C-alpha cells in the first residue's frame, strides 16, 4: 500500500521548508494528502513562592506564538498551492511529541526533523527519540542538512541485523515505496545465512537485493552503516529504531543514536 495520508511536522526551524518540499514530492508521486501539524508552544513558567509575572508577559508570548504559527501556515499553504497538491494545516497544543504520536495513528508516514539543538527554533516539547518510540506509522527523519528525495527512488539501503525492528522497517518501506525494485542490504558483523534469507524473501517479492557484508567492530556499527550507505550512493536509509532496550541504547550509545546524530540523508525508521 503506497502512501496516501502523509503527516508533516510544521515548525519555525530553518529546515521546515525542506520537509514540506519532500512531502510535496511524495504527494505528487503517490497522490497522497498532506496534513501539516503545527503545535502551539507553551510558555514555561516555574512555580516559585511569591513569584509574579505581569499579564503583559503572557500577552507578549501569545502574540509571538500566534505570529510564528501564521508564518508556518503561510509557508505550507503557499508551497502546496504552488504545486497543486491536497493539503491542510492542523493547529493543536499540549506537547509536540504527544500530538505527533497521536496524529500518526491516522497517517501512512510521518516526516520530522532531526533532534533540535539549543539554537534551533523547534518547539521545546519536540523529542525525536520519543516520536520514534511512540509513532504508530513509519517515521521519515530529515537530517539537518537539507536533503530532497527524488521520486521514484531507484534503490534503498537497508541496515539489516536480523532483528524484529529491522524486519518491520523493511516491510514498511516495501509497502510505502512499492515501485522501488533494488535494495542494498548492509549487514555489519551479522550472520551471512540470515542475510541470504532476506535476499530470498526480497526476490520472491520481485525485488533485486544486493548484500554488503562488513566485519567492523561492534562498537562502530552505526559509523559503518553510514559509511556503506555513502559508498552505495543511497538516497534513503531504512532501519529499525532501537533494536535493544532503550536503557541499553542510552548506556552504550547505540546504533540508532549514532545514525540520528550523524546522518546526512533521510532515514526511514520503524519501531
N, C-alpha and C positions, 0 to 999 in steps of 0.2 A: 504494500500500500504506500503510494507516494505521499509526500507532504501536501496536506490540504488546509490545515489550520496551523499557522505559524505565529509564535509569540515572541516579541522583541522587547527587551528591557530598555525603556527610554530614560535618559537622564541628561544631565548638562555637561558631561565629560566630553573631551575632545574627540573621542572615538565613536560617539553616538551616531554620527552621520555615516560612518563606515558600517556599523551594524545594520542601519536602515538600508544602505545600498546592497548589502548581502541578502537581506530579507527580500528586497525587491527582485534580485536575481533569481532567488528560489521561487518567489511568487510567479514571476513571468514564465519560468521554465515548467513548473508543475501545476500552475493555475491555483495557487494557494491564496487564501485570505490571510491578511496580516493584521494582528492586533498589537498595537504599541501600548505597553503598560507603563504608566508613569506613577510613581509612588511619592506622594507629597512628604517632604521632610518634616520631622517633628523637632521642635525646639527642646534641647537637652537642658533640663533645669534640675539642679540638685537641691534637695530639701535641707537647708541649713537653718538652725534655730535663729530666729529674728531676721532672716534674710528677706529682702524685699526688692522686687523688680517692678518698676512703674509699668503701667499698661502700654506706654509708648514703645517699650522694648518688644513686647509681643506683637503689637501692630506693625512695627517695622519688619520683624521677622516674617510675619504672614504676607506682607506686601512683596517682599523679595521672593518668597516661596512661590507666590502666585505668578510673578513675573517670569521666574525660571520655568515653571510649568507651561506657561503660554509659549515661551520660546521653544521648548522641546516639541510641543504640539504643532507649532507653525513649521518647524523643520520637517517633521514626519508628514504632515499634510501636503507640504509643497513637493516633497520628493515622490510620494505615492501618486499625487495628482499628475505630476510631470510624466510619470511612466505608465499612467492609466492602469494601476493595479488596485484591487479591492483591499481597502484598509480602514481601520478605525483606531481611535485612541481611547483607552480607559484610564481614568484618573482615580486612584484609590489612596488610602492612607494606612497607617498602622504597620509599618515594617516592610521593607523591600523584599527581604528574603522570604518571609511568610507569604506575601502576596504572590510572588513569582511561583512558589511551590503550589499555591492554591490554583492559580490560573493555568499552570502546566497540566492540570488534570483534564483540561479541555483542549489540549494542543498536541500536535504531532512532533513539534520541535521547538525548543526554547533557545533563543540567541542571547548570550550575555557577554559582558566584558570580563577581562581578567580581574584579579584581585585589585582593589583600589589602593592607591598609595596616598600618603598624607596630603600631597599637593593636588590630588585628584578632586574633581567636583562631584564625584559619585556620592549618592546618599550614604550616610554613615551606617545605615541599617542593612546595607548590602554585604553579604558574605558568600563568596563563591563556593567555598567548601560546603556550607550548609545547603546551598542550592543543589550541588551535586548529590548530596545525600537525600534531599527531600523532594526533588523534582519527580513528577510522575511520568514525564516523557524524556527522550534523549535531550542532551544539552550540547549546544554548539558554542564553545568558548572562543571568542575572538581575541587574539593577542593584542598587547598594547601597540605594537607596530601595525599600522593599517594594512589589512590584507583582504583582497577581494577574490571571492571564489568565482571562477568561470565555469558556467554550466553549459552543456553536460560535463561532468567530471570524467576525465579519461581513465584515471586509476586512483585507488585509495590505498593508503598504507595502514596496516593493522598491526598494533602491538599485541602479539599473541603469547600468552603464558599458560594457556590451557585452563584458565580459571573460569568460574561461572560468570564473573563480571565481563571477562573478555568475550565469552561466547554470546552473552546478551548484547554487548556492544556491536559485535559483528552482525548478528541477526537484525538488530535495529537499523544499522547502516544499509544493509541489503534491502530492507523494506523502504527506508527513507529515500534512497537513491537507486531505484531499480534499474536504471539504464547504465550503471557502471558495470563493466564487464571484466576489468582487470583488478586484481587485489594482490598487493605485495605484503606478504606475511613476514613480519620481523619477529624473530624469536631470539631472546638473549639468554644464554645459558639454560635453554629449555630442552625438552625431550623431542628428539628428531622424529620418533614414531608418532608422537602427538601432532607434530607439525604436518606430517604426511597425512594424518587422518583428517585434518581440517582442509587440506588440499582436495582430498577425495570428496568431502562434503561440498566444497565450492564447485567442483567440476560437475557434480550431479545437479547443481543449480545453474548449469551452463555458464559458469564463470571461469576465467583464466586466473590461476593462482601461482605466484612465484614465491618460493620460500627463501628467506635470507637468514641463515643461522649465524649467531655470534657467541663466542665463549668469553665475553667480557666479564670481569669480576662482578659479583652480585651487587656490590656497593655502588657500581656505576651503571646500573641498568637503565635508569632514566636518561642519562647522558648518551648512552649507546643508542637508545631508541631514537633520540632526536638526531644523532649523527647519521644513522642509517636512513632516516626519513629525508634528510637533506641530500644525501648522496643519490637517493632514488628520485629526487625532484618531486616529492609528494606535495600535492595541493591540500590534502586533508589527512590528518592522523586520527585513526579510530582506536580507542582504548577503553577498557573498563575502569571505572573510577574506584580507587581504594580496594584493591584485591585482598588486603589484610584488614584486621580490625582497625578502626580509626585511631585508637590509642597507640597501637603498634606503629602505624604510619607516622604519628606525631613524634614518637620516640626515635625511630630510625631515619626520619627524614622522608622516606617514601618515594617510590617511583612517581606516583601521581603528583606529589608536591613539587618534585624537580621539574616535571614536564610543565606544570602550571606556571612555574616561575620563569621558565626559560624558552618556552615555545615561541616560534616566530611565524607559525602558520596556524590556521584554525584547527581546533581539536574537538572531535565528536565523542562525547562521553555518554556512557550508560552505566548505571549502578545496579 
